Amino acid sequence: MIFLRSFLFAIVLAVVTPPYAIIGMLMFPFSPHLRHRVITSWAPLVMWFVRHLLGIRYRVVGAENIPAGPAVILSKHQSAWETMALQVIFPPLCFVLKRELLKVPFFGWGLAQIPGIAIDRAAGKDALAQVVEQGRARLKEGFWVVVFPEGTRVAPGTTRRYKVGGTWLAKRAGVPVVPVAHNAGEFWRRNAFLKYPGEIVVSIGPVIEVKGAKVEQINRQAEEWIEGEMRRLFPHHYAGGEGVIVEDEPAGS
């Protein structure tokens, strides 16, 4: 049954995504907010199939912590699920993403029309400058910015070094940081075809103000809250100890 559901969901994505990509490409003359609103209506549609076809539900803890104005979201990254769900949970937002994704047929073509922050991960320190420059522009336009500080998807119970790009952007733009923890990888694993039914818990932490704080301090506070919340909500992922710390992947991976 899990295989059949996963197979049908793959068909749904193959059918639904190309029309949205075509619509997205045709909308390039319109304003960023209109393009964003139309193209990202793909996310709640797909999330409907995630719930009713795959049987993956979710609940949000700490929604009262969402501030009124734009912010930088620092989120745990375990699967493709949160790239869709965060668009439904939060106000209009954009992601920091690899520039190579924009070359993916249909999906990437449509993605290119959504206001976002596309960076060259092989650029080293220049990649940070790209995040700050493009991110400040998106925040001024009223979009929130999602950054996955570990830089890539990690398996449940593991962690990578938290990079400072997101907190650097928040500090330079003068907007708060919102930390997010979740267990999406428990049911939707990295690059896995099979998706398993269950309930994902998304926990939104208290706002971290940037005024008067150093970038490293903000980043450390976000990491401590996210990793602490992961252990509090999902202790079964860490039953063998403090969790596995894995090495960073090479740039561009």
C-alpha positions as CSV (number, residue, x, y, z in Angstrom):
1,M,0.0,0.0,0.0
2,I,2.9,2.4,0.8
3,F,4.5,1.7,-2.5
4,L,1.2,2.2,-4.4
5,R,0.5,5.5,-2.5
6,S,4.0,6.7,-3.2
7,F,3.8,5.7,-6.9
8,L,0.5,7.6,-7.3
9,F,1.9,10.6,-5.6
10,A,4.8,10.6,-8.0
11,I,2.3,10.6,-10.9
12,V,0.4,13.5,-9.3
13,L,3.6,15.6,-9.2
14,A,4.4,14.7,-12.8
15,V,0.9,15.8,-13.9
16,V,0.6,18.9,-11.7
17,T,4.0,20.5,-11.8
18,P,4.5,21.2,-15.6
19,P,1.3,23.3,-16.0
20,Y,2.4,25.4,-13.0
21,A,5.9,25.8,-14.5
22,I,4.4,27.0,-17.8
23,I,2.1,29.4,-16.0
24,G,5.1,30.7,-14.1
25,M,7.2,31.3,-17.2
26,L,4.3,33.2,-18.8
27,M,4.0,35.4,-15.7
28,F,7.4,37.0,-15.9
29,P,6.0,40.5,-16.9
30,F,3.9,40.7,-13.7
31,S,4.9,41.9,-10.2
32,P,6.9,39.7,-7.8
33,H,4.0,39.4,-5.4
34,L,1.5,38.4,-8.1
35,R,3.9,35.8,-9.5
36,H,4.6,34.5,-6.1
37,R,0.9,34.2,-5.2
38,V,0.0,32.4,-8.4
39,I,2.9,30.0,-8.7
40,T,3.1,29.0,-5.0
41,S,-0.6,28.0,-5.1
42,W,1.1,24.8,-6.2
43,A,2.2,24.1,-2.6
44,P,-1.3,23.9,-0.9
45,L,-2.5,21.8,-3.8
46,V,0.3,19.3,-3.4
47,M,0.0,19.3,0.4
48,W,-3.6,18.2,-0.1
49,F,-2.4,15.1,-1.8
50,V,0.4,14.6,0.8
51,R,-2.3,14.5,3.5
52,H,-5.1,12.5,1.7
53,L,-3.0,10.3,-0.6
54,L,0.2,9.7,1.4
55,G,-1.4,10.0,4.8
56,I,1.1,12.5,6.1
57,R,-0.5,15.0,8.5
58,Y,1.1,17.8,10.4
59,R,0.4,20.1,13.4
60,V,2.1,23.3,14.3
61,V,3.3,24.1,17.8
62,G,4.2,27.7,18.7
63,A,2.3,29.5,15.9
64,E,1.8,32.4,18.3
65,N,5.6,33.1,17.9
66,I,5.2,34.1,14.3
67,P,5.9,37.9,14.2
68,A,3.9,40.4,12.3
69,G,6.6,41.5,9.9
70,P,9.1,39.8,7.6
71,A,11.8,37.7,9.3
72,V,14.5,35.1,8.5
73,I,13.4,31.6,9.2
74,L,16.1,29.2,10.3
75,S,14.7,25.7,9.8
76,K,15.9,22.1,10.3
77,H,16.1,20.5,6.8
78,Q,15.3,16.8,6.5
79,S,13.2,16.3,3.4
80,A,11.4,18.0,0.5
81,W,8.3,18.1,2.7
82,E,9.2,21.3,4.6
83,T,9.9,23.2,1.3
84,M,6.2,22.9,0.6
85,A,4.8,23.0,4.1
86,L,6.6,26.2,5.2
87,Q,4.9,28.0,2.3
88,V,1.5,27.1,3.8
89,I,2.4,27.7,7.5
90,F,4.1,31.1,7.1
91,P,3.4,34.4,5.2
92,P,4.7,34.7,1.7
93,L,8.3,33.6,1.7
94,C,11.3,32.7,-0.5
95,F,14.1,30.2,-0.1
96,V,17.9,30.4,-0.4
97,L,18.6,27.7,-3.0
98,K,21.2,26.4,-5.3
99,R,21.4,28.1,-8.6
100,E,21.5,24.7,-10.3
101,L,17.9,24.0,-9.3
102,L,16.7,26.7,-11.7
103,K,18.0,24.5,-14.6
104,V,15.7,21.5,-13.7
105,P,13.1,21.1,-16.4
106,F,9.7,22.5,-15.6
107,F,10.2,22.6,-11.8
108,G,13.3,24.9,-12.0
109,W,11.9,27.0,-14.9
110,G,8.8,27.8,-12.8
111,L,10.9,28.3,-9.7
112,A,13.0,30.9,-11.5
113,Q,9.9,33.2,-11.7
114,I,9.3,33.1,-7.9
115,P,11.2,35.8,-6.1
116,G,14.0,33.9,-4.4
117,I,17.7,33.9,-3.5
118,A,19.7,31.7,-6.0
119,I,23.3,31.3,-5.0
120,D,26.4,29.6,-6.4
121,R,27.5,27.4,-3.5
122,A,31.0,27.0,-5.0
123,A,31.6,30.7,-4.7
124,G,32.8,30.5,-1.1
125,K,32.6,33.9,0.7
126,D,30.9,35.4,-2.4
127,A,28.0,33.1,-1.7
128,L,27.4,34.8,1.6
129,A,27.5,38.2,-0.1
130,Q,24.9,36.9,-2.6
131,V,22.6,35.8,0.3
132,V,22.9,39.2,2.0
133,E,22.4,41.3,-1.2
134,Q,19.5,39.3,-2.6
135,G,18.0,38.5,0.8
136,R,17.8,42.2,1.8
137,A,16.0,42.9,-1.4
138,R,13.5,40.2,-0.8
139,L,12.8,41.3,2.8
140,K,12.3,44.9,1.6
141,E,9.7,43.6,-0.8
142,G,7.8,42.1,2.1
143,F,8.9,38.5,1.7
144,W,10.1,36.3,4.5
145,V,13.4,34.4,3.8
146,V,13.9,30.7,4.7
147,V,17.5,29.5,5.3
148,F,18.5,25.9,6.1
149,P,21.6,26.7,8.2
150,E,23.0,23.2,7.9
151,G,23.1,23.7,4.2
152,T,21.6,20.4,3.1
153,R,19.1,17.8,4.2
154,V,20.1,15.7,7.3
155,A,18.7,12.5,8.6
156,P,16.7,12.4,11.8
157,G,19.0,12.2,14.8
158,T,22.0,13.9,13.0
159,T,23.2,17.4,12.7
160,R,25.7,19.5,10.7
161,R,27.5,22.6,11.5
162,Y,25.2,25.6,11.5
163,K,26.4,28.2,8.9
164,V,26.0,31.9,9.6
165,G,24.5,33.0,6.3
166,G,20.9,33.3,7.6
167,T,21.9,35.1,10.8
168,W,24.2,37.4,8.9
169,L,21.3,38.3,6.6
170,A,19.0,38.9,9.5
171,K,21.6,41.1,11.2
172,R,22.3,43.2,8.1
173,A,18.6,43.6,7.3
174,G,17.6,44.3,10.9
175,V,14.9,41.6,11.0
176,P,14.3,38.9,13.7
177,V,15.2,35.2,13.4
178,V,12.5,32.6,13.8
179,P,13.9,29.1,14.6
180,V,11.9,26.0,13.4
181,A,12.3,22.3,14.3
182,H,10.4,19.4,12.8
183,N,10.6,15.6,12.2
184,A,9.6,15.5,8.5
185,G,12.5,13.1,7.7
186,E,10.8,10.5,9.9
187,F,8.2,9.9,7.2
188,W,9.6,11.5,4.1
189,R,13.3,10.6,3.9
190,R,16.0,12.3,1.9
191,N,15.8,11.3,-1.8
192,A,13.5,8.4,-0.9
193,F,10.7,7.2,-3.2
194,L,8.6,5.7,-0.4
195,K,6.7,8.1,1.9
196,Y,5.3,6.8,5.1
197,P,2.0,7.9,6.8
198,G,2.2,9.7,10.2
199,E,2.1,13.1,11.9
200,I,4.8,15.6,11.5
201,V,5.2,18.1,14.3
202,V,6.5,21.6,13.3
203,S,7.6,23.6,16.3
204,I,8.1,27.4,15.8
205,G,10.4,28.9,18.5
206,P,10.4,32.3,20.2
207,V,11.6,35.2,18.0
208,I,15.4,35.9,18.3
209,E,16.0,39.6,18.1
210,V,19.2,40.7,16.4
211,K,19.7,44.2,17.8
212,G,22.7,44.4,20.1
213,A,23.7,40.8,19.4
214,K,26.6,39.5,17.4
215,V,26.1,37.2,14.4
216,E,27.8,34.2,16.1
217,Q,25.7,34.7,19.2
218,I,22.4,34.8,17.2
219,N,23.4,31.7,15.3
220,R,24.4,29.8,18.4
221,Q,21.1,30.8,20.1
222,A,19.1,29.5,17.1
223,E,21.1,26.3,16.9
224,E,20.7,25.6,20.6
225,W,16.9,26.1,20.5
226,I,16.4,24.0,17.3
227,E,18.6,21.1,18.5
228,G,17.2,21.3,22.0
229,E,13.7,21.2,20.7
230,M,14.5,18.3,18.4
231,R,15.6,16.3,21.4
232,R,12.7,17.4,23.5
233,L,10.0,16.5,20.9
234,F,11.7,13.5,19.2
235,P,13.8,11.8,21.9
236,H,13.6,8.5,20.0
237,H,15.8,9.9,17.3
238,Y,18.6,10.4,19.9
239,A,18.1,7.3,22.1
240,G,21.7,6.2,21.4
241,G,23.3,9.4,22.7
242,E,23.5,13.1,21.8
243,G,22.9,12.6,18.1
244,V,25.4,12.1,15.3
245,I,27.4,15.1,14.0
246,V,28.2,14.5,10.4
247,E,30.8,16.2,8.3
248,D,29.8,19.0,5.8
249,E,29.3,18.0,2.2
250,P,31.6,19.4,-0.5
251,A,30.4,22.7,-2.0
252,G,27.9,22.2,-4.8
253,S,26.7,18.8,-3.5
